[in-house]
Amino acid sequence: MTENTQTPLERAARALFWSRGGGNWSQASQIEKDGWITSARSAIEEIREPSEAMLNAGNLTGDYEYYGSPEEQWPAMIDAALGEG
């Protein structure tokens, strides 16, 4: 896993900003950044409840001896969510 000093919330906010043609995050106003952080928080809150595909990807639905580490499960679950939609 690569080290990143930004929180997942900050990375999501920047991704939303850039996906809408935001340009340079460091030059955005604090009000603008706060708006994107609020949007990112809302999106993350909405995926708090995993779908069946996410549970399957994370091996969380069956009786398995090894579920994998969180570092293995999380990306697989997010990939499953992205693949659903």
C-alpha positions as CSV (number, residue, x, y, z in Angstrom):
1,M,0.0,0.0,0.0
2,T,1.4,3.4,-0.9
3,E,1.7,6.0,1.8
4,N,-0.6,9.0,1.4
5,T,-0.9,11.8,3.8
6,Q,-4.4,12.8,2.6
7,T,-7.4,11.2,4.2
8,P,-9.8,9.2,2.0
9,L,-12.3,12.1,2.4
10,E,-9.7,14.6,1.1
11,R,-8.8,12.4,-1.8
12,A,-12.5,11.9,-2.7
13,A,-13.1,15.7,-2.5
14,R,-10.2,16.4,-4.8
15,A,-11.4,13.7,-7.3
16,L,-14.8,15.3,-7.4
17,F,-13.3,18.7,-7.9
18,W,-11.1,17.5,-10.7
19,S,-13.9,15.5,-12.4
20,R,-15.8,18.7,-12.8
21,G,-12.9,20.5,-14.3
22,G,-11.8,22.1,-11.1
23,G,-8.2,22.8,-12.0
24,N,-5.7,23.4,-9.3
25,W,-7.0,22.4,-5.8
26,S,-4.3,24.5,-4.0
27,Q,-5.7,27.6,-5.7
28,A,-9.4,26.8,-4.8
29,S,-10.9,29.0,-2.0
30,Q,-11.5,27.4,1.3
31,I,-15.3,27.8,0.8
32,E,-15.0,25.9,-2.5
33,K,-12.9,23.1,-0.9
34,D,-15.4,22.8,2.0
35,G,-18.2,22.4,-0.6
36,W,-16.3,19.5,-2.3
37,I,-15.5,17.9,1.1
38,T,-19.2,18.1,2.0
39,S,-20.1,16.4,-1.3
40,A,-17.4,13.7,-0.8
41,R,-18.7,13.1,2.7
42,S,-22.2,12.6,1.5
43,A,-21.1,10.2,-1.2
44,I,-19.1,8.1,1.3
45,E,-21.9,8.1,3.8
46,E,-24.2,6.7,1.0
47,I,-21.9,3.7,0.4
48,R,-21.6,2.9,4.1
49,E,-24.0,0.0,3.6
50,P,-22.3,-2.5,1.2
51,S,-24.1,-4.1,-1.7
52,E,-24.2,-7.9,-2.1
53,A,-21.5,-7.6,-4.8
54,M,-19.3,-5.7,-2.4
55,L,-19.8,-8.3,0.3
56,N,-19.0,-11.1,-2.1
57,A,-15.9,-9.3,-3.3
58,G,-14.7,-8.9,0.3
59,N,-15.5,-12.6,1.1
60,L,-17.9,-11.4,3.8
61,T,-20.9,-13.5,2.9
62,G,-19.7,-17.1,3.4
63,D,-18.0,-19.3,5.9
64,Y,-14.4,-18.9,4.7
65,E,-11.4,-19.7,6.8
66,Y,-9.5,-16.7,5.5
67,Y,-11.2,-13.5,4.8
68,G,-8.2,-11.5,3.7
69,S,-6.7,-8.5,5.4
70,P,-8.6,-5.2,5.3
71,E,-6.0,-3.9,2.8
72,E,-7.1,-6.8,0.5
73,Q,-10.8,-6.6,1.2
74,W,-11.4,-2.9,0.9
75,P,-10.1,-2.4,-2.7
76,A,-12.0,-5.5,-3.9
77,M,-15.2,-4.2,-2.3
78,I,-14.7,-0.7,-3.9
79,D,-13.9,-2.3,-7.3
80,A,-17.2,-4.2,-7.0
81,A,-19.1,-1.1,-6.2
82,L,-17.6,0.7,-9.2
83,G,-18.4,-2.2,-11.4
84,E,-22.1,-2.0,-10.4
85,G,-22.7,1.3,-11.8
